[in-house]
Amino acid sequence: MSDDKSNPKSSKRNLPAWMSSRQTGGESSKGSKPADDTNEPQNSTKKEAKKSNEKSGFSKLLEGVVFVLSGFVNPERATLRSQALEMGAEFKQDWNSDCTLLVCAFANTPKFRQVESDGGTIISKEWISECHKQKQLVAIEPYLLHAGKPWRKILSRDAKK
């Protein structure tokens, strides 16, 4: 039984790097921890307020956009859909008169031709990914595969301005 304690396999069991404490790093963080704790309620409140403002703006980036995906398979399809929904867009399975954007993997697919003939706007997936990554609207022009009708519905509050 004493052999089990000296077994190399049992000595391989180490803490993950983020859990281990280094002497210099561990001591300095322990020393500064109480000071951080006293300021934490004020700082965390400010950070939470900033995050909620960013999140509310982020969740409205694509407000008024009704999009359809074409030529994508999971998991990429699910990722694009969830990114756009997270930014406030609405998803439709098939193109109809309510839709404003077709996010297309390939040109000249049947859906691409349908939307093109209907005068819809068609973009590449990179536009959704870039907006999500930068947490802001990026210029759509470099991502256009076909320029058509406005890619965002005019919202009633925008029309009043």
N, C-alpha and C positions, 0 to 999 in steps of 0.2 A: 504493500500500500504506500509505503514511503517512496516507491519508484514513481507513482503517479504525480507526486508533487514536483519531482525533478524532471518530469517528462517535458521535452521541448514544446509539445503541443499546448500544454497549459500555460507556458510562458508567452505564447504568441497572442494571447488575449489582451490586447491593449485598448485603451480608450481611444475614440476618434480624436483627431487633431483638435477639433473645436472644443472638445471637453477637457483635454489635458491642460494642465497649468504649467507654464514655464516659470522658472524662479524669478526672472527679471520682469516678465510681462505679468505674471500672476500677482506679484507683490504690488506693482504699480497700480494694477486695476483694483486690487483690494483696498489700497490706500485712497483711491479717488472715488470709490463706490459710494461711501456715505455722503460726500459732497454732491454727487450727481443725484442721489435720492432726494435731497432737500429741494433741488430745482426741478425735479422730474414732473410734479403736477403742473407747474406753469408751462414748461417746455412741451409736455405731452399734449396739453390742451391746445396750444398754438399749432402743434404739428397735426393734431386731429382736425382742427378747423381748416387748415391749409389743405389737407388730404381730402376732406369732404368737398371743399370748393373745387379742387382739381377734378375729383371724381364726378361731381355733378356736371361740370363743363365737359369732361371727357365722355360722359354718358349721353351727351347731347350733340356730339360732333357730327354724327350722321343722321340727325333728326330730320325727318322728311324724305329720307332715302328709302325706297322700296326696291330691293335687289333680288336677282335670281342668279344662281350659280350654274355654269355650264362647263362640262368637260373635266370636272374634278371628282376624285374618289376619296373615300376616307383613308387615312385620318386627315388629309389636307382639306377636304371639303368641310369637315366638322370644325376644324381650326378657323378657317376663313369665316364660316357662318357665325361662330361664337365671337370672333373678334369684331365683326360688323355689328352684331346684336349688342355687344358690350358698349359700342359707341353710339347706340341709339337707333340704328337702322332697323327696318322691318324686312323679314325674309318671306319670299313666296317661292313655291316649288316650281311653278311654270309662269312664263311671261303672260301678262294681261295688261289691260289699259291702265291699271293702277301702278304698274312697275315703272321705275325711273332709271334703273341701272342693270346692265347685264355684266357680271364678272365672269370673264371667259378665259378658258385655258388655251383654246385654239381658235384660229379664225376659220371661217367657212364651215362651221358645223351647222346642222339644221336650225338650231336655236339661234346661232349667230345671224344666219340669213333672215330668219323670221323677225328678229329685233331690228336688224338693219333696214328691212323693207317697211317696218312699222315706224321708222324714224327714231328708234331708241338709242340711248348712249351706251356704248360698250367699252369696258376697260379691262386691263389686265389685273391679276390678283395682287400684284405688287403695290398698287395704290392702297388697298385695304391694309396690307401688312405695314406699309410705311406710316400711314396715319396712326395705326395702333402703336407702332414702335415709338414714334415721335410724340404721341399723345396730343396731336393737333392735326388740323386739315393741311394736307400738302397739296401743291398745285396738281390738278388732275390732268392737265394737257399732256405731259410726257407719258402718261399711262393710257391715253385714249387709243382704242382700236377702231372706233367709229364715233364721230361726234353726231349727236342727234338732239332730241328734245332735252330740256333742262334735266339735269341728273338729280335734282332735289325738288320736291314739291314746295310750292310757296305756302308757308304756314300763315294762318290768319293773323298772328301777331306781327309777322314780317310785313304783311300787306298794309297794315295800319301805319307803318313808319313812313 
